[in-house]
């Protein structure tokens, strides 16, 4: 008799179907697993045996062989513990084939039969839905994340024994509750907002434009000028997540093992240290895990003191900044993760940080200054939409009283919300910002008044703008027009956008 249990394993940003086949033959008692199983799955033999016995079932006293099909697919992780246990229970007659027909199962077993949560549960449920399964059984702690996928019946399983009783129609298993209206959490005490930053009016304006259009921005200035505070305040100005964005972000965090039982309801703000490796930033490793640029998907990737990062790391950002995704190739697989993030970077004017500061003498040589600035290559800088310089805040501005609590922050947040709504109306779908447009879409969808077009052509020749910079200037100008409530890019909008292209 052959038993067959259906399961799924995550594979990159998708999932792969796996059939767990079981067979028992005469001979000395043995338990073998074949089908390109790694060490974790081979160790499942001991977990499954103990879980079956400790749950009150009997383990067959025969030669048991488990095959994981397709055999050429490398299987990794403990996702197949539960399907293997069910295959053995079916082989031994404790379950019948109809109990598990048209159903999919995933779960890691503990020695006492408890079912532990897994990484990548959204990948698994989405794949089961596409494959046409009627039901899927997942660890109960994964139930919240699994509920983000609609169109398939999902059950949360706590133990092997309770699953057995449910398959025999003797027990009801938990199912996802009613969909909740996830809202962005209100600003907490201690979080940085624009009102906490004294002065820097032009920098705040630039950050408002960057967030409204999802533009990459570089902030340069001396130590203590408020560069880092500006970046942290930007996290609280980001718009609320749409339902589809919530699924994408939660899916990535689940795959990375950073969240298995929670739904991500806020846009990410990732702040890796400059000692981080290229693999941790871009993604990779033996199983091609998502990196910081994917964990920042639909949010902000903040690189504080960007010249301090290794050049290899910075150059690796060029392709995902352009394509909004990253493809990681390994000998046995190629994985593509989304990486649609907004880059916020800061840097000092020189290694010591005091170039041009009247209160401090700069001790850097001209060669040191040039080498410091060259760490940010031309091709990478060309992919940054906005570049601003901040000055040190005066003592008068530092002592100025705050007029009203959260007043400035709320005004800017409302203006950004209005600009994003105009972009949604113009492009017809969520998640598309001005910065996302291709050069062809810029030509088709954005309109410049004649004086603005004349100014752009003149500035393009004088500033020697590349084709990429040319279109980025138009996209930033469109965001300024959206903030201004204008349907057409005016000369004033383009003039302001050009001020953010200097280096």
N, C-alpha and C positions, 0 to 999 in steps of 0.2 A: 504494500500500500504506500502510495506517495501522498504526502500532504503539501499544500502550497499556501503560503501566507504572503499577502502583498504589503510592500513597504516602500519608503522613499528616503533617499539620503540627499542632503544639500550638495550641490556641485557648483562652486562659484556663486554667482548671484541667482542661479536657477536651482533645479532639483532633478534627480534621476530616479526612475522607477527601479525597484529591486524586487525580485521574486525570491522568497525564502522557501526552498524546497527541502522536504525531509523524507528520509527513507530509513527503514530498519531491517537488518538482515540477521541471519543466524551467525553464530560465532561468539568469540569472547566479547564481553561487554566493552564497548569503546564509544567515544564521542568525538567525531571529526567534523571540522568545518573547512570547506573548500570553496574556491571562487574568488581569488585575488583579495583575500582578507588580510588586513594588517595586524599588527601585534595586539591592538586594542580589541579587535573582534575575536582573535584567537583566544584571548583571555576571557571572552564572554562565556566560554565553556564552563568555567568554575562559577561565574556569577549566575548563569542560567540554572545550572544543576542545584545550587543552594537555594535559589529563589523558588524553584518548583517544589522542592522537598519542604522548605520552611513555610510554604503557603498551604500545605496540607495535601499536595498532590504526589503522585508516585512517578519516579523517573524510570523509564523502561530499562530492564536488565538485558539489553541486547546491543548489537553494534548499530549505533545511530550515526547517520551521515547527513550533514546539512550542506546544501549547495546554494550559493548566493549568485543568482543570475541577473544580468549577463556576466559571464566569467571574466571578460576582458576589462571590466570597469573596476578600478581600484576602490575598495571600500574602506572608509576611515571612520573612527569614532564608535560610540556605543549605541547608535541609533537602532540597530537591528537586534538588540537584546530581547525586547518584547516579542517581535515576530518569530525569533528562534524558539522562544519558550512556547509560543502558541503552536508552532509547527510540531514540537515534541508532544504537546498535549493532544494534538489531533492524531499523531502517529499511534499514541498509546490508547486511543479510543475514549479519552476523557472529554474531548470535544469532537464534534462532527463537522464535516466540510461546510454544511449549510450555515453553521454558526458564524463563519468568517467570510462567507462569500460576498463579493462586491464591497468589501471593507478594507481599509488600509490601517496599519498600526505602526507606531514608532514609540520608542521609549528605552531608557536605560534602567536596568534592574539592579537593585541593591540585593545583598545576600538574604534579606528577610522578605523579599518580594515587593518592596516599595518601588514605585516608578519615579525616577528623577527627571528634572527638566533638561531640555536639550537646547543647543544653539541652532539657529536657523530654522525655527519652527514655521515662519511665514513662507519660506521657500517650499517647505514640505507640503503645507496645506494648499498652496497655490498649485503645485504640481499635481496633487491628488485631484483637485477640482478640474484641471485641464484634462487629466486622464479619464475622467468620467466616473470616479468612485462616488458611491452614494453617501458613505460615512467614513470618517476618519477618527481614530482614537489617539489622543495625545496625552502627555503627562499633564496632570491637573494644574501644575504651576505654569504651564505654557498656555493655558486656556485663554487668558486675557489677550495675549499677542495673536493667537490663532483666530480670535473673534474678529480681527480686522479683515479677514477674508470672508466674503459672503458667497452664497450659492452652493454651499456644501454643509452637511450636518456634521457637527464637531462635538465630540464627547471628551470630557476630562477624566483621566484615569488616575486613581491614587495608588492602588495595589493590584497585583496579579490576581489575587483572590476575588476582589470586587469586579474586575474585568470579566473573570470567568462567570460570576453570577449574573452579570449584565448580559453576556452573550447567551445565557440560558434563560433570559427573560425573568430572572428572579430578583433583579435590582435595577434601579434607575440611576444612571450616571449624570453628573452635572453637565450642563450645556451653557454656552455663553449667554449672559443676560442681555437685556435690551441695550441697544446701542446708546452710548452716552454722548452728550454734547461736550466734547473736550474743548476747553477754553484756555487761553494763555493765562498763567498765574499772574496775579497782580504783583507790582513791584514790591519786593521785600525790603525790610529795613536793612540798610547796609549795602544794598546794590548800587552800583554807580549809574547815575543819570546825568543828563546835560547840565542840570542846575548845580551839580557838584563841581563843575569845571568853571573856574573864574576866567573871564576874558575869552580869548581865542574865538572871537565871533566868526572870522573867516573860516577857521578850521571846522567849526560846528556847521557852517553852511555847506562846506565841502562834504562832510560826513552825511548830512541830510540828503544831498544829491546822490552820493554813492549808494546809500541804502535804498532810496526810492527807485533807482534804476539797476541795482545789483551790480554796481561797477567796482572793479578792483581799484584800490587806492593805496598810495605810498605817502606816509607822513614823515617829513624830515624836520629835525630841530634839535636844540641843545637839551641836555639832561634836565629833567624837572619842568619841562614846558607843558606837560600834560598829554603827551602822545599816547601813552598806555591807557590813561583815563578815557581818552576819546574812543579808543578801540573798545574798551569795556562798556562804555555807555552805548555804543552802537548795538551791542547785543540786546539791549532793552528797547531798541527802536525797531527791531525786525518785525515784519508783519506776522500774523497768526498763521499757523500751518493749515493747509487744506487737507481734507481727508486722504487724498492720494499721496501727498507729501508725507503725512504721518506714517502711512504704511511703508513707504520707501525708507525713511529714516529708521524706523523701528526694525525693519528687516536687516539693515546694515548693522545696527548695534547688536541684534540678536546673533548674526553671523560672527561678529567679533567677540561674542561671549561677554559683552558689557551689560547686557540686559536680556533676561530670559522670561521674566514674569511681569514686566512693566511695559506700558505703551509710552513711547516718547511723544510728548505733547508740546514741546518747545523746540525752537530752532537751535541747532548745536552751535557752540562757540568753542573751538579747539585752539589750544595755545601750547603747541609743542616747544620744548626747550631746544636751543640751538645745537646741543650735542646729539640730538636725535639722528638716527641713521637714515639713509635713503629708503631702506625697506620699511621702516616704521612710518615714514611720511607718505611714501607712494603706495605701499602695500607689497605683499610678497611673502617670502618664506617658503617652507616645504609644501604648505597647502594653499599658497597664494591667498593669504588673509587680507581683508581690507585695511588700508592705512589711514593716516590722519586726513588726507584729502577726501577720502570717501566718508569718514566719520563726520566731516564738516559739510557733507552734502546738504544743500538747501539752507546752509547757515554760513558762518564766518570761520575762516582759517586765519588766525592771527599769528604772524611771524614777527615777534619783537626783536629789534636789532637784526634785521634781515641780512646785513653783510657778514654777521658772525656765523651764519649757517654755511656748511661746506658748499663749495661751488657745484659739486656733483648733485647735491640735493636741490639746489635752486634751478639748475638747468633741467632737472627731471620734471619740474613744474610746468615747463613750457607747453608740452602736449596736452595735459589735462586742462590747463587754463583756456586752451583754444577749443578742445573737443568736448569738454564737460564730462569726460569719462576717462578711465584708465584701463588699459589692457595689459594683463600680466601673463607672460608666457613662461611655461615650464616644460620640461621634457615630456610629461605625460598629460598636460592639459593647458588650455588657454582660458583665462578668466577675465571678464570685463565687469568692472564695478562703476557705478555712477560717481561723478565727482563734480557736481555743479555747485561750487562754493564761491563765496565772495572773499577775495584775498584782501586783508588789511595788514599792511606791513609798516614798520617804523624803522628809522635809522638816524644816526647822528650825522652832522655835517662833516665830521672827521673822526679819526680814531679816538682822540681825547674828548671830543664832543663840544669843544668851545671855539670852533672856527667862527669868526664874526661876532663873538660875544664881547662887548666892551668891558664887562666886569671881570672877565677871565682871559688870561693870555693863552693862546693856542700854542702848544709845544710840538706840534706835528710838522714834519718836513713836507715839502711839496710832493715828493715822491710817495710818502706815506699816505697823503691825502688822495692822490690819484689812484694808488693801488687799492685803497679802501673803497673808493667809488666804483672802480672797475669790477669789484666782486659782483655787482649787479650788471649783468651783460646787457648789451643793446637789444638783442632779441627778446630777453625776458622783460626788460623795461618797456618795450614796445607793446607788450601784452597787458600792461597796467594802464587803466583808463585815465586815472587822475593822480596828479603828483602835486602835493602842497608842502609849503614850508611854514613852520610855526616858530614864533619868537617867544622869548622868555616873558612871562606875565609880570607886569609892574606891581609894586607893593600896594598902590592905590586900588588896583583891580582885585588884589587878593583880599583886601579889607572891605570891599564893597558889600553891603548887606544883600541878602536874598529877598526879593520882593514877595514872592508867594511860593509855597511848597509845590514842587513838581510843575510849576507853571510853564517854564520854557520847554521842558521835556514833553509835556502833553500837547503843546501847540505844534511842535515839530512832528510828533507822532501822528497827529491828525492830518497834517499836510502831506506826510509820506503816504498815509492810507489813501488819501484822495488821488495822489499821483499814480499809485499802484492800480486803483480802480480804473483810471483812464487807460492805462496800459492793457488791463484785462478786457475792457470794452473794445479797444482798437484791434487787439490780436485775437480775441474771441475764445481764449481759454486760459486757465490758471497756470501759474508757474512760469510764464514767459515774460521776461523783462526786456527793457530796451537793449541792455547789454547782450542779450541772447541772440539778437538778430544777425543774420548773415548779411554780407554786402549786397546781395541781390534783394533781400527783404528790406534793407535800408532804402534802396532805390525805389522800391515798389510802395512802401507803406509810409515813409516819412517825407514831409513836405517842408521846403525852405522858401521863405520869401526871397525875392530877387536880390535885395540888399544883403541878406545873410549869405546867399550863395556866392555873391561877388566877394564878400569878406573872406569866405572860406577858401576860395581859389587863390586869392592874394596871399593869405596866411600860409597856405600849403606850399607855395613857392618860396616864401621868405624863411619859413621854419624847416623847409625840406622834409615835410611829413611823408612817412611811408604810406602805402595804400591802407595798411591796417590802422595806422594812427589817423588817417583821413576819415575813415568810417567810424572809428571810436569817438572822434570829436563830434561827429553828427549825432551819435547815439547819446552822448553826454548832454549835448544841447537839447535833444528831445526830452530828456528827463527834466532839465531845467524848465522847458516849456510846459511839461506836465505839472510840475510844482506851481507854475505860474497860472495854470488853468487855460493855457493856449493850445489850440489844435494845430498850429503851424509854428515852425521854428523861426523866430525873429532874429534880427541882427544882434540885439542885446543878449539873447540866449546863446548865440554862437560865440559872441565876444567873451562871455564868461567861461564857456567851455574851453576856449583856447588858452585861457590863463592856467588851466590845469594840465596842459601838455608840456610845459617847460621841464627841463631837467637840470 
